[in-house]
Amino acid sequence: MSIDPQLYSELKREILDARVLEAGEMVAANGQLIGQKLEFDNVDQHSDLFYKIVAGLVELASSHDPDILIPVPEGANAYVKAMSEQMGNLEFVQLRKPEVETEPFALQSQRIGQLILRNKEKPFLVDDVFRTGSQLKRVMAMPEMQGKEIAAGVIWRRDDPDQTKRNTLKVYSLIHEYVPDFAERLE
């Protein structure tokens, strides 16, 4: 599934104008040192841009016909809550990061989350940025996710073209444009 080229161009420009791209020495979610990142927490949750992103994510998710939404901590929590409302209050479960970075994520409320996920077959994972896929893989490694038909949607897929070819995850994105880890401002 792909987004209309005109909408893609407009959305990309609005995102960059919202100062989502941050430069500086920082550590990515997978522990790698990077020189810039896309920080979607900078998007005002009451802005037109926020609702455009949510509408785009709903469109991506709808192509998978999910029975539950799962935000990848922590960048997608607000987006999934708004998606759920737009999708008829579709259920979602919150995850928490483990203390050890290489371990799978865990359900925020283990007992309730396991009961909810037990009868779900088509989870749709949502993340703000896809760079290496490490965060999505950690969610997929959870015991509760085994044997399910999983798809994922992201706002911005920024992986390099070689990695895109090697990736086996079913990841849909509103924007798919390579952003080098160390580079000038993306135009």
C-alpha positions as CSV (number, residue, x, y, z in Angstrom):
1,M,0.0,0.0,0.0
2,S,1.3,3.5,-0.8
3,I,0.2,7.0,-0.1
4,D,-0.7,9.4,-2.9
5,P,2.5,11.2,-4.1
6,Q,1.0,14.7,-3.7
7,L,-0.2,13.9,-0.1
8,Y,3.2,12.3,0.6
9,S,5.0,15.5,-0.5
10,E,2.7,17.7,1.6
11,L,2.9,15.5,4.6
12,K,6.7,15.3,4.5
13,R,7.0,19.1,4.3
14,E,4.5,19.6,7.2
15,I,6.4,17.1,9.3
16,L,9.8,18.8,8.6
17,D,8.3,22.3,9.2
18,A,7.0,21.0,12.6
19,R,10.6,20.6,13.7
20,V,10.3,16.8,14.0
21,L,13.9,16.3,12.7
22,E,16.4,16.9,15.5
23,A,20.1,17.1,15.1
24,G,22.8,16.4,17.6
25,E,24.7,13.5,19.1
26,M,22.1,11.1,20.5
27,V,21.4,7.4,21.0
28,A,18.8,5.6,18.9
29,A,16.3,3.1,20.5
30,N,18.6,0.2,19.5
31,G,21.5,1.8,21.3
32,Q,23.4,3.1,18.2
33,L,25.0,6.5,18.2
34,I,23.2,8.8,15.6
35,G,23.5,12.4,14.6
36,Q,19.8,13.1,14.0
37,K,16.4,11.6,14.7
38,L,12.8,12.1,13.9
39,E,11.0,13.0,17.1
40,F,7.2,12.7,16.6
41,D,6.5,13.7,20.2
42,N,7.1,17.2,18.9
43,V,3.9,17.2,16.9
44,D,1.1,18.9,18.9
45,Q,-1.6,16.4,19.6
46,H,-4.3,19.0,18.8
47,S,-2.8,20.1,15.5
48,D,-4.0,19.4,12.0
49,L,-0.7,17.6,11.3
50,F,-1.4,15.2,14.2
51,Y,-4.8,14.3,12.8
52,K,-3.4,13.9,9.2
53,I,-0.8,11.5,10.5
54,V,-3.5,9.6,12.5
55,A,-5.8,9.4,9.4
56,G,-2.9,8.1,7.3
57,L,-2.1,5.4,9.9
58,V,-5.7,4.4,10.1
59,E,-5.7,4.0,6.3
60,L,-2.6,1.8,6.5
61,A,-4.0,-0.3,9.4
62,S,-7.3,-0.7,7.6
63,S,-5.6,-2.5,4.7
64,H,-4.6,-5.2,7.3
65,D,-8.0,-5.4,8.9
66,P,-6.6,-5.7,12.4
67,D,-8.4,-6.9,15.5
68,I,-6.1,-5.0,17.9
69,L,-3.6,-2.1,17.8
70,I,-0.3,-2.2,19.6
71,P,1.9,0.9,19.9
72,V,5.6,0.4,20.1
73,P,6.8,2.2,23.2
74,E,6.9,5.1,23.5
75,G,6.7,7.2,20.4
76,A,3.4,5.8,19.1
77,N,1.2,5.8,22.2
78,A,-0.8,9.0,21.5
79,Y,-1.2,8.1,17.8
80,V,-2.6,4.6,18.6
81,K,-5.1,6.1,21.1
82,A,-6.4,8.5,18.4
83,M,-6.4,5.7,15.8
84,S,-8.5,3.5,18.2
85,E,-11.1,6.2,18.5
86,Q,-11.2,6.7,14.7
87,M,-11.5,2.9,14.2
88,G,-14.6,2.5,16.3
89,N,-12.7,2.2,19.6
90,L,-10.7,-0.8,18.4
91,E,-8.9,-2.4,21.3
92,F,-5.3,-1.6,22.0
93,V,-2.8,-2.7,24.6
94,Q,0.1,-0.7,26.0
95,L,3.6,-2.2,26.2
96,R,6.5,-1.3,28.5
97,K,10.2,-1.5,27.8
98,P,12.2,-4.1,29.7
99,E,15.1,-3.1,31.9
100,V,17.5,-5.0,29.6
101,E,17.5,-3.4,26.1
102,T,17.9,-6.6,24.2
103,E,14.9,-8.4,25.7
104,P,11.4,-8.4,24.2
105,F,8.9,-5.8,25.3
106,A,6.3,-6.8,27.9
107,L,2.6,-6.0,28.3
108,Q,1.9,-3.0,30.5
109,S,-0.7,-5.0,32.5
110,Q,0.5,-8.6,32.1
111,R,-2.6,-10.4,33.2
112,I,-5.2,-8.2,31.4
113,G,-3.0,-7.9,28.3
114,Q,-2.6,-11.7,28.0
115,L,-6.4,-12.1,28.2
116,I,-7.0,-9.5,25.6
117,L,-4.3,-10.9,23.2
118,R,-5.3,-14.5,23.6
119,N,-8.2,-14.2,21.1
120,K,-6.6,-11.7,18.7
121,E,-5.1,-13.0,15.5
122,K,-4.3,-9.9,13.5
123,P,-2.4,-7.3,15.6
124,F,-1.3,-4.1,13.9
125,L,1.9,-2.7,15.4
126,V,2.4,1.1,15.2
127,D,5.7,2.9,15.6
128,D,6.6,6.5,14.8
129,V,9.9,5.8,13.0
130,F,11.4,2.6,11.4
131,R,15.2,2.7,11.1
132,T,16.5,-0.8,11.7
133,G,13.3,-2.6,12.7
134,S,14.8,-3.5,16.1
135,Q,11.9,-2.2,18.1
136,L,9.3,-4.0,16.0
137,K,11.3,-7.2,16.2
138,R,11.3,-6.9,20.0
139,V,7.5,-6.7,20.1
140,M,7.2,-9.6,17.7
141,A,9.5,-11.7,20.0
142,M,6.9,-11.5,22.8
143,P,5.4,-14.9,23.6
144,E,1.9,-13.4,23.2
145,M,2.7,-12.5,19.6
146,Q,3.6,-16.0,18.4
147,G,1.5,-17.5,15.7
148,K,-0.3,-14.3,14.8
149,E,-0.6,-12.5,11.5
150,I,1.3,-9.3,12.3
151,A,1.7,-6.2,10.2
152,A,3.1,-2.8,11.2
153,G,2.6,0.8,10.2
154,V,5.0,3.6,10.8
155,I,4.9,7.4,10.2
156,W,8.4,7.6,8.6
157,R,10.4,4.7,7.4
158,R,14.0,5.9,7.2
159,D,16.0,2.8,6.6
160,D,18.6,2.7,3.9
161,P,17.7,1.1,0.5
162,D,20.0,-2.0,1.1
163,Q,18.3,-2.7,4.4
164,T,14.8,-2.3,2.8
165,K,15.6,-5.1,0.4
166,R,16.7,-7.4,3.2
167,N,13.8,-6.7,5.5
168,T,11.2,-9.4,5.8
169,L,8.8,-7.5,8.1
170,K,5.5,-6.4,6.6
171,V,5.8,-2.7,7.3
172,Y,3.6,0.0,5.8
173,S,4.7,3.6,6.0
174,L,3.3,7.1,5.4
175,I,6.7,8.3,4.3
176,H,9.5,6.1,3.1
177,E,12.6,8.1,2.6
178,Y,16.1,7.3,3.7
179,V,17.5,9.6,6.4
180,P,21.2,9.0,7.0
181,D,22.2,8.8,10.6
182,F,24.7,11.6,10.2
183,A,23.7,14.2,7.6
184,E,22.5,17.7,6.9
185,R,18.8,18.7,7.4
186,L,16.6,16.7,5.2
187,E,14.9,18.9,2.5
